[in-house]
Amino acid sequence: MTINFEQDRVESVTQIDAAKTLSDKVLKLKDLEDEILNAEESLNKLKEQARILSQIEIPAMMQEMHITKLKLKDGESVEVKPFYSASIIPEVQEQAFTWLRNNGLGDIIKNDITVTFGRGEDNKAAQYAVLARGQGFEPVQKVGVHAQTLKAVVRERIESGQDMPSDLFKTFAGNQTKITRR
């Protein structure tokens, strides 16, 4: 048995270089992940500052000054418009759906049924489309109201002076600043 010390030394140096390169890349990835996290935190702070200016401070000042729209010297304009948001409280979803149906709004409730077939099951999918549950498949059913649809209903009801029960729906009505840029 012959031992080649020269070859072993070259392989050892190569492995050390590869380990150093790997270590450097891992450290670079760690630094980038930290930088991304810091940037996301900074972005969230900026968004919150913009939200406060847009929804609270500027609307309050413009209301105090009895201004609804302001045209700037450079041709841009600033206007405060009503802003609405809404969601259904998950714990009382069925009661919210009942309220919507009882108040003539049942058509905004969407009832989606999804069935998933595996690879190569095109024939089964075609049969299911014709026979539905008769083939023994269990569909996934999702009942809900699209967020934008609910928001529009809340806006319409609030603007027309109608009630929207806060124990079933999480609603928000406020003002938001809109800047029209040139």
N, C-alpha and C positions, 0 to 999 in steps of 0.2 A: 504494500500500500504506500503510495507516494503522496505526500502532502505538499501542495503548491502554496506556499506562504504568500507569494507575490499576488496570485489570483485571489486568495482570501482577503488580502488587504484592499485590493481594488473593489471587490464586492462590498466590503464593510464600509468603505468611504462612500460608495454609491448609495448604499442604504441610509447612511447618515445624512447625505445631501437630500435624498428624497424625503426623509423624515423632517428635516428642517423646512423644506419647501411646503410640505403638508401642514406643518405647524404654523408657518407664516400665513397660509391661506385660511386656516381655521381662525387665527387671530384677526385677520382682515374681515372675515365673515362676521365674527362677533362684534367688531367695531361698527360694521355697516348696520347690523341689526340694532345696536344701541342708537346709532344715528337716526335710523328710521323711527324708532320708538320716540326719540326726542322730537323729531320733526312732526310726528302725529300728535304728540301732546301740545306742541306749539301751535299747530293748525287748529286743534280743538279749542284752544284758548282764543285764537283770533276769531274763529267762528262764533264763539260765545260773546265776544266783544261786539262783533258786527250785529248779532241778534239783539243785544241790548240797545244799541244805537238805533237799529231799524224798527224794532217793535215797541220800544219804551221811550227813549229820550227824544228822538226827533219827532215822533207823533205828538208827544206831550207839549213840546215847544211850539210846534205848528198850530196845535189846537189853542194853546194859550195866546198865540198871536193872531188867531182867527184866519189862518192861511190854510187853504186846501191844496194849492199847487203853487210852486215857485219855479220861475224860469231863471236860469243862471245866465250870466253874461256870455258864456261861451256857447249858448244855444241848448245846453242840456237842461233837463227839468227834473224837479223833485216833487213827488206826490205821495200822499199817505192814503192807502187804500185799505178797506176791511180785509181781514185775514181770518180764515176759519180752519179748524182741524177737528177731526173726530175719530174715535175708534170705539169698538164694542168691547166692553169689559168682559174678559174671558169667563169669569166665574158666573156671569149671568147671561151668557150668550143665548141660550134657549128662550129666556124671557124677553131679550132684546128682539129676537126673531119674531116672537109672538106679538110684541108691540108693533113691529113694522107691518106684519100681516094685518093686524087689527086696525091699523091706521092707513090702509090703502097703499102701503109701500112694500108689499111682499115681493113685487117683481124685481126689486134690487138684490134680493137674496139669490145667490148663485149656488147651484147644487151640481158639483162636478164629480163624476165617477171615472176613476182611472184603473185600468187593468194592465198589468205588466206581464209580458211574455218573454221568455228567454230566447236565446239565439236558436234559429232553426225551427221556431214554433209559428211560422207564418200561417200554416194551415189551421192551427188551433185558434189563432187570432181571427181568421176569417170565419171560422165556425162560431166563435164567441160573438162576433158582431151580429150574427144571425140568431143565435140561440141564447145569448147573454148568460144568465145564471144557470140555465138548464144543463150546461156542460160541467158544472161543479167548480167553476172559478169564483173566487171571492174578490170583488172589486174593492178598491180603496175609495171611500166616499169623503168628499170635502165640501162642507157647506159654509158659505161665508158671503160677506159683502165686500166688494172691491173698495179700497180706501178712498179713491178719488170720487166714487159714486156716493159713498156715505158723506164725504166732505161737501159735495154739491147739495145733497139733501139737507144737511145741517144749515148750510148757507141760505138756501131757499126758505127753510122754516124760520130761521132767526130773523131774516130780513122781512118776512111777512108776519112776524109777531106770533108765530106758532111755537108750541112747547116741544122740547126734546128732552126726555127724562134723563137727568144726570146720574141716576142710580143705575141706568142701563148703558148709557153712552158717555164716554169721556170726551166732552166737547170743549173747545176753546174758541173764543171769539176775541179778536183784538185788531190792532192796526199794524200795517207793515209799510215801511218806506220803499218806494219804487223810484229808482233813478233811471231816467231815460237818457241814454248816452247818444251822442251824435254818430 
